[in-house]
Amino acid sequence: MTIQYINTSAQLPALCEAISQQPWIALDTEFLREKTYYPKFCLLQIASPDWVACVDPIAITDLQPLLDAIYNPQIVKVLHACRQDLEIFYQLTGKIPGPIFDTQIAAPLLGFQENPGYAMLVSSFLNVNLNKAHTRTDWSERPLSADQVQYAADDVIYLCKIYTLMSEQLEKLGRRDWLNSDFQLLNDPELYQMSPENAWLRIRGKNKLTGKQLSILQALSEWRERTAQAENKPRNWLLQDDFLLELAKLQPVTLAELAKIRNINERTVSRYGKIVCELIDAARQRPPKPLNEKDRPIKKTQQHEAVLDVLSSVVRVRAEENSLNPVILASRKDLEQLLFEEEDCLLLQGWRYNMAGRELQGLLNGEYALSLTPNSVSITKVSNYELTEITEA
């Protein structure tokens, strides 16, 4: 297949027209963000079963006509592990180019492990081992070699073939519609933006801090996020998460105290030390924002663990019936969220709810019960104090 390399605005109309004729297209992006806060968009790969194009967003300053074509809601956009790719589009337009089909999300419904890599899918579906020669390429450098362009184009060429095979298998199993709610979640703008005032929510270990410590973590996290955005630098270049937690616990309020902390960089003290100490001192004087209920540590009893074991047995039964890895249907964490009635539990959404979530809720509410034999687990519905068997593994 001949690769169209698009690096002038004059080439866009023909590509936009080709896109408009397709019911779906495969998309991929190449970008750099090792040294920046925001990803630097370097290359856009687009393909259908009949053609492939690599678009140079560095050479073309106005991509709006192309974006208009891609954002056509009648055209399905096929990607793999799409979160970072969609972040690029969100950064450009403030919107997500739905509808989306993510092959990484869909693959477990065909028996693959959770979050399978792209190379694994290419190997499994097409018996092709991907060339890894340009994995570390600096995609911002120009000109790109023919090998680099081919390497980039291969991602969407193979993605088209995988999507075709995957769609056929999902349709045959009657599982295509199961994915609708999963893909719909990808439209949430909060996945692609970070409001500085909420930056602390993503730091692991926050739920172990005391009131003053939590207030300090919140203040430092917000400052770090705003500074990283303003300077377009990775947030961890300023202060890493574990160091923010250490500052919250040690609470230095002078440069001398700050400089004594092990492993702190002298340049960090010199450049940011004064503002960090001021933020810590001010944060100690005010109450923290409260933790969400789901972020509060839950002390599980042995009874809780026993209930989770029972729920896990139902998950294994339903997963085996549908030829799925049980972890894909529900992890231990998912079951804990269901047990403690957390709103964002995956088992209360989409195909997982229909396959197992409804029954698991019924078990917790006393509407269903389990019957056991040495070789099977049966789920029964409680009706007028009588057990009526509804299914058996």
N, C-alpha and C positions, 0 to 999 in steps of 0.2 A: 504494500500500500504506500503510495507516494505521500510524503509528509509536506503539508503546506506550512511554510514558515511565514507568519504574518507579522511584519514589523513596520508597516506604513498604514495610515488611515485609509488610503485609497483601496487597500485590500479588504477592508472590513465589510462593505456592503455585500459582496459575494458570499462571505462566510455567514453573515447574518441571514441571508436568504436560505442558505443550506440548512442552517439551524432551524429556521421556521418550518421546514418541510418534515421535521422529525417528530415522532411521538415521544422520543426520549434521546438523551445524549449523555455520554460519559464525560466527567470532569475531573481534573486534578490540577494542583498548583505546585509550583516550586517557590520557596520563599526562604529568607534568612531572618533569624531573630536571636542568634547567639549573643549579639552585642547591642541589641536594641530592645525596648519595651514593646513597641509595635512591630509586627512582622513586616519585612520589606518584600513586597510582591515582585517576583522576578520572572515568572513564566506561567502561562495558562495553557493547559492541554485540553482539547475538546475533540471528541470523536463520536461517530455513528458507525454502524456496521460497514459503511461504504467509503468513509473518508476520515481523515485525521488532520488536525491543525494544531500548531504551537504558536501562541500569540505572545508577542514581546511587550509587556506593559511598561517596560523601561523606555522603549523607543517610541511607543504610541502614548501621547499625553492625554488624549480624549477617548476613553473606552465606552462612553455612554451608549452609542449605537449597539455595541456588542452586549453590554449589560442588559439593555432593553430586550434583546433577543433571548438571552439566557433566562431572564426573569419571567418569560411568558409562562403563565400558570398552567397552560395546556401541555407543556413539555416537562416530562419527568427528568430530574437531574440525578444521575447515578454516580455515586462516589464511594470510596472506601475509607472508613475511619474519618468521617468528614468534618469533625468539629473544628480542626485548625483551618481546613479549606474554607468552611463557611464563615469563619472569623474574618478571612480576607474579604469576602463579599460583604459582610456586615460592616467592616471598616470602610469600604468604598461607598456603600449606599445607605447604611443604617437599616437594611432589611435582609431577610434570608430568601434565596431564590427557590422557593418551594414549587411543586412538591419534590421531596427528596426520597431517594432509595439508597440506603447505606448497606453495602454488601457485608460489612463486618457485623452489623446488627442482625441481618437476615440469616447469615450462615449457620448459627446454632440451631435454627429450626430445621436444618438439613443434616443435623448430626455432628456438626463441628463443635470444637471447644469454644468457650466464651472468649470473645475478642480475638478471633484468629487473625494472624498477620496476612498481608496481601500476598506475600511470596508463598505462603501455605496454600491459599486458595488457587493461585495460578498453577502450582504444582499439582494440586488435587484434581482440579477441573480440567486442566489442559496438558498435564504432564510436561510442563516447561519449567526449567530452573532459571529464575531471573538473573540477569547480569547485574552484579553489584559494583561494577568498576567505578561508577560515578556517584556512589552513595555520599561521599564527602565533597561533592562539587560545590564551588562557590558560584551559585546561579546568577549572581549580580554582575559577574565579569562578562565582558563582551570583547570579541565575538564568541558565540558558542560554537563548538566544533560539531561536525556532522554526527559524531558518535554521541555527544551529549544530547543533541536534539532527538536522535533515535531512542536513546535511553529514556528520555522524558516522554516521548510519544508512546513507547511500549506500554507504559502504565495504563493509558486509556484504551489502547488497542486491545489489550488483554481484558481490561475491565468490561468492554463491550461483549466479549465472548462469554465471560463469566456471568454477566447479568442475564444474557439470553438463556444459558443453561440453568441458572438459578431460578429464573422466572418460570421456566417450564416445569421444574421439579416442585416448586412451591404451589403452582396451579394444580398439578397432579395430586398433591397431598391435601389440597384445599386450605392451604395456610397463607396464601398471599395477603388476604385481608387481616390476618392476625397482626401484621406489622404496622397497621395504620396508626395506632396510638403511639407506638414507639417513634415512628418517623415524625409525628406531629409534635412531639416533645422537642425536636430539634429546632423548631421555630421560636423557642423562647429566647428573647433578646438577652436575658440575664446570663445565658451560657457564653456569650461573646463579649460582654462588657464587664468591667470591674469598677463599681462605684467605690471611691476611696473610703467612705465612711463604713462600708461593709467588708473591707479587706480582711479584717480580723476573723471573720467567720470561716475563712479557708485555712486557718492555721491550726494544725493538729496540736493537741495538748492544752488548748485554751480552757477546756472544761475542768482542768485540774488546778486552776489559779484561784486565789482568794480575791475578794472584792477590789482592793487597791491594785493588786497585780493585774487583774483583768482590765481595769480602767487604763493602766499604763500600756498594756498590750494594744488596746483599742486605739489609743492616741498615737503610738509609734507606728502601728500598721497603716493608719490613715495618712500620716505624714510621709511614710515610705512610698506609698502608692502614688500620692500626688507628686512627690519629687521624681519618682521613676518615670511617670508620664510626662512631666515637664522637661526632663532631661533626656527622654527617650532612651533609657537604660534599663536593663533587666533589674527587677526589684532586688534580687539577691546580690547584685553588685553593690548595693548600698548597705543593706544588713540582711543576713540570712534569717530564716524563720526561727531556728533554734537559738540564735543570738537575741532576737526580740524577746523570746521567752525568758532567757537568762537576765536580760535587762529588767524585765517586769518583776523578776524575783529579787534581784540585787538592789534595784532602785537607786542608782547613783545620781546625785544631783549637782555634782561639781566635776570639772574636767579632771581633777586629780583622782577622784573616785572612779571615774569612767576609765581612765588610762590604766588603772590597776587590774582591770578585768582581763583574765587570761585570753590570749589569742586575738585581742582587738588590734586592728590595724592603726598605726600612727596617723596615716593619711585620713582615715575615717574620723578619728578624734579631732584632727585639725580642721577638717572640712565641715563635719556635721555635729561635732561634740557639743557645742553650745546649745544648739536648738534641741538636741536629744535630751540634754539635762533639763532644759526649761520645760519641755513637754512632760518629762517624768515628774518633775516637781508639781506642775499644774494638775496632772492627772491624779496624783495622790490625794488631792483636795476635793475630788468630786466622785460621786458614785458611778459605777460602770453601767453600760447598757446591759440589760438582763440577757442571760443565755436563753436561747430557744429551748423548749422542753426537750426536743430531740438531741440537743447538745449536752444536756445534763446527764451525768453518769447514772446509769440505772444499776442498782444492786440486785442482781438476779439471785433468787433463792434456788434451792435444789428442786422445789416444786416447779419453778419456772423452767428449769433445765429439762425436767421430765416432760412438761407440756411441749417444749420445743422438739424433743426427741419424737414424740407422737406425731407432731405436725410434719416432721422430716420424713417419717415413714409414709405418710400420704403423698408427699412430694415425690418420693422414690417410685411409688406405685404409678402415679400419673405420668411421670417422666418415662418410665419403662414402656407403658402403653403407647406412648407417642414417639418412641425412639429418640428421646432427648437425653442429654446429660442433665441430671437432677439440678446441678448448680445453675444451669441456664433457666430452669423454671423458677427456682427459688433458692437463694443462698441462706445460710444460717442468719445472716444479718437481715435479710428480707423477712424471715419468719419472726425475728425479734421485733421488727417494725410492725408487723401485723399483730403480734401479741400485745404490744404496748400502744396500739391504736395510733400510729403515726400516719399523718395524712398523705404523705408522698410515697407510701408503700407500693412497690411495683405489683404486688399480688392483688391489689385492688384496681388494677388498670388492664385494659385490653385483653389479649389472649390469655395472659396468665390468670386473670380473674375467672374467665370461662373454664379454663382447664383445671384449676386447683383452688384459686382464691375463694370462690363462693363456698366450696365444701369446707375449706379450712375455717372460714368465718363461722359456718354452721357448726363445726365441731366446738369452737370456742364458745358459741352461744347455746350449746346444748341441743341444737336441732339435729345433729348427726351424731353417730356413734361408730366405733370400730368393732368389728367381729374378727376373731383370729382363729386360724387353724395352723397346723404345723407348716403348711405350704402356701398359705394365702392370707391376705389382709382384705377384708370386705368393709366397705363404707355403707352404713345404713342410716336411713332417715327415721327419726323418732316421730311417731304420729299417734296421738291418743294413747300414749304409754305402751304402744306396740311397735316393734322393730320390723320395718319392711326393707328387705335388701334391695338396693338400687344398682349396685355395681360390684364386681368382684375382680380382683387381680389374679 
